[in-house]
């Protein structure tokens, strides 16, 4: 019985699982996002998040531990260089898993796992959005009050009589159908 055992063995032996997670973690660090099955992505998150936390403090001991997990010089260098600079202020939650739907061949659930601070499209979209403000339920400005202020602030053109106002053409109301002198229609 597996009482309280949370790890998914992914149908592999311990050595195969360790090698697979090591390779996937290296690929995630180098490429910043990878596409895999949902269960592998969830196991990879548990494998790589502690490494990312260790990378925030650059010491020889932390580098050796990260290298023992990754078994790749380039990904360790990338982890302690570029990645650790981006995640320095983040208190946790360095990865994001996005479900992509089912694979055609065996209907396995596919997912995209990515490093949160490296999704440029999402970061730019969040930068464009204004910061949300909290609104209290009581004592807030009512909609009718805010519309009165907008109406009062906008310039209003006074018209004494509506028929006279329609007869006066504005400079913007120029008919496009009028022909200029000297132009003729060609058939």
Beta strands, then each sheet from edge to edge (+ up, - down):
strand 1: 33-37
strand 2: 95-102
strand 3: 109-115
sheet 1: 1+ 3- 2+
end
